[in-house]
């Protein structure tokens, strides 16, 4: 196996699931950069896990929300199973610690979002083959419970950085970055102006009483400039509430 036994054991602890067939987990953790004639990669498991994720979330929404239309369920599902969301859960579980990757990938300071999402999907596929659909369903719903609740209650749309991340990954194939370009005020009452950067290009900037607040405001301004309908809708809702 390309993944050592002690690493597999630690990964199973992180997943809170013990595999009957540990070779399935080893396969799920093997990136394509490690593939050889003797060592297959996790790409087929990733394909399977992606389908299972979609099915589990779709059934959950169908059963829990009989009042939602097909379009509304599709919107919620697309956010829950999006690469940024799945990658975030993969990071939370620390799956990067157990990955078997090639030398070039191992030298990278930060693994791509797509890779982190893919390994989560591969693990779901492995759990499905090892323990069956109900076990895989429990794993998915348990680990994505918080994300599902945020999207179901529309709270994720209040987080403009998350929303920009979702659209930036989809439309530009890159994650947004933020840079402080100006500071004002004394140390105990500083304000910050932050600019959003996507693929090296600077977009909109905004002020905030903290760096985090400025980043949220800059993300919001960028979404507005990109004419993302969700942020426009959200602003209208906020104005009604006010």
C-alpha positions in Angstrom: 0.0 0.0 0.0 1.3 3.5 -0.8 0.1 4.8 2.6 1.8 3.4 5.7 -0.3 1.6 8.3 0.3 4.0 11.1 -1.0 6.9 8.9 -4.1 4.9 8.0 -4.7 4.3 11.7 -4.4 8.1 12.5 -6.7 8.9 9.6 -9.3 6.5 10.8 -9.2 8.2 14.2 -9.7 11.6 12.5 -12.6 10.2 10.4 -14.1 8.4 13.5 -14.6 5.3 11.2 -12.7 2.0 11.2 -12.4 0.4 7.8 -12.9 -3.3 7.4 -10.8 -3.1 4.3 -8.0 -0.6 5.0 -6.8 -0.8 1.4 -9.9 1.3 0.4 -8.8 4.1 2.6 -5.2 3.9 1.3 -6.5 4.2 -2.2 -8.7 7.2 -1.2 -5.6 9.0 0.1 -3.5 8.4 -3.0 -3.3 11.4 -5.3 -2.9 11.0 -9.0 0.7 12.5 -8.7 1.6 9.2 -7.0 0.1 7.0 -9.6 2.2 4.3 -11.3 1.5 1.1 -13.1 1.5 -0.6 -9.7 -0.2 2.1 -7.7 -3.6 3.4 -8.7 -4.9 6.8 -7.7 -8.1 7.9 -5.9 -9.8 9.4 -9.0 -12.3 6.6 -9.4 -13.2 6.7 -5.8 -13.6 10.5 -6.1 -16.0 10.0 -9.0 -18.1 7.6 -6.8 -18.0 9.8 -3.7 -19.1 12.8 -5.7 -22.2 10.9 -6.8 -22.9 9.7 -3.3 -22.6 13.2 -1.8 -25.0 14.6 -4.3 -27.5 11.8 -3.7 -27.3 12.0 0.1 -27.8 15.8 0.2 -30.6 15.6 -2.4 -32.5 13.0 -0.4 -31.9 15.0 2.8 -33.4 18.1 1.3 -36.2 16.3 -0.3 -37.3 14.6 2.9 -36.7 17.5 5.3 -38.1 20.3 3.1 -41.3 19.2 1.3 -42.1 22.9 0.7 -39.0 23.6 -1.4 -39.2 23.6 -5.2 -36.8 21.7 -7.4 -34.9 24.9 -8.1 -34.6 25.9 -4.5 -33.3 22.4 -3.6 -30.8 22.6 -6.4 -29.5 26.0 -5.2 -28.9 24.7 -1.6 -27.3 21.5 -2.9 -24.9 23.3 -5.2 -23.5 25.3 -2.2 -23.3 22.4 0.2 -21.4 20.1 -2.3 -19.3 22.9 -3.8 -15.6 22.6 -3.8 -14.9 25.3 -1.3 -17.4 23.8 1.2 -16.1 20.3 0.8 -12.5 21.4 0.9 -13.2 23.3 4.2 -14.5 20.1 5.7 -11.5 18.2 4.4 -9.3 20.8 6.1 -11.2 20.5 9.3 -10.7 16.8 9.4 -7.0 17.3 8.6 -7.0 15.0 5.6 -4.0 16.7 4.1 -1.9 15.1 6.9 -2.5 11.7 5.5 -2.4 12.2 1.7 0.1 10.4 -0.4 1.2 12.8 -3.1 4.1 13.1 -5.6 7.3 15.1 -4.8 6.2 18.2 -6.8 2.9 18.3 -4.9 4.5 17.6 -1.6 6.8 20.7 -2.0 3.8 23.0 -2.3 3.2 25.2 0.8 -0.6 24.9 0.4 -2.5 22.2 -1.4 -5.1 23.3 -4.0 -8.8 23.6 -3.0 -9.7 21.1 -5.7 -7.4 18.5 -4.2 -8.7 18.9 -0.7 -12.3 18.6 -2.0 -11.4 15.6 -4.1 -9.9 13.6 -1.2 -13.0 14.2 0.9 -15.1 12.8 -2.0 -12.8 9.8 -2.4 -13.1 9.1 1.3 -16.9 9.1 1.0 -16.6 6.7 -1.9 -14.3 4.4 0.2 -16.6 4.4 3.2 -19.5 3.6 0.9 -17.7 0.5 -0.5 -16.5 -0.5 2.9 -19.6 0.0 5.0 -22.5 0.5 2.7 -24.8 3.4 1.9 -26.3 4.0 5.3 -22.8 4.3 6.9 -21.7 6.7 4.1 -24.9 8.7 4.5 -24.3 9.1 8.3 -20.7 10.2 7.6 -21.8 12.8 5.1 -24.6 14.3 7.1 -22.6 14.3 10.3 -19.6 16.1 8.8 -21.6 18.5 6.7 -24.4 19.2 9.2 -23.2 22.7 10.0 -22.8 23.7 6.4 -26.2 22.2 5.5 -27.8 24.2 8.3 -26.1 27.5 7.3 -27.3 27.1 3.7 -30.8 25.9 4.7 -31.3 29.0 6.8 -29.6 31.2 4.2 -27.0 32.3 6.8 -24.1 31.5 4.5 -25.2 34.5 2.3 -24.4 36.9 5.2 -20.7 35.8 4.9 -19.6 37.7 1.8 -16.1 36.2 1.9 -17.5 32.7 1.7 -19.9 33.7 -1.1 -17.0 35.4 -3.1 -14.9 32.3 -2.5 -17.6 30.2 -4.1 -18.1 32.3 -7.1 -14.4 33.0 -7.6 -13.6 29.3 -7.6 -16.3 28.7 -10.1 -15.8 31.6 -12.4 -12.1 32.3 -12.1 -10.7 28.9 -11.0 -8.9 30.7 -8.1 -9.5 31.7 -4.5 -9.7 35.4 -3.6 -7.0 37.0 -1.4 -7.1 40.2 0.6 -4.5 42.9 1.1 -4.4 45.8 3.6 -3.6 48.8 1.5 -4.3 51.6 4.0 -4.6 52.2 7.7 -6.0 55.2 9.6 -6.4 56.2 13.3 -4.5 55.6 16.5 -3.5 52.1 17.6 -6.6 51.6 19.8 -9.0 52.9 17.1 -7.5 51.8 13.8 -9.5 51.5 10.6 -8.3 49.4 7.7 -8.8 49.5 3.9 -8.6 46.1 2.3 -8.6 45.3 -1.4 -9.7 42.0 -2.9 -7.3 40.2 -5.3 -8.3 37.4 -7.7 -5.8 35.8 -10.0 -3.3 38.6 -9.2 -5.8 41.3 -10.3 -7.0 43.9 -7.7 -10.8 44.3 -7.5 -12.8 46.4 -5.1 -11.6 47.8 -1.7 -13.4 48.8 1.4 -12.9 50.1 5.0 -13.6 48.3 8.2 -12.9 48.8 12.0 -10.9 45.5 11.9 -9.2 43.6 9.2 -11.9 41.0 9.2 -14.6 43.5 8.9 -12.8 45.2 6.0 -12.3 41.9 4.2 -16.0 41.2 4.5 -16.8 44.7 3.2 -14.3 44.3 0.3 -15.8 40.9 -0.6 -19.3 42.5 -0.6 -18.1 45.3 -2.8 -16.5 42.9 -5.2 -19.5 40.8 -5.5 -21.6 43.9 -6.2 -19.1 45.0 -8.9 -19.2 41.5 -10.5 -23.0 41.8 -10.5 -23.5 38.6 -8.5 -27.3 38.4 -8.0 -27.1 36.8 -4.6 -25.4 39.8 -3.0 -27.8 42.2 -4.6 -30.7 40.1 -3.3 -29.1 40.0 0.2 -28.7 43.7 0.3 -32.3 44.2 -0.6 -33.3 41.9 2.3 -31.1 43.8 4.7 -32.6 47.1 3.7 -36.1 45.7 4.3 -35.0 44.4 7.7 -33.6 47.9 8.6 
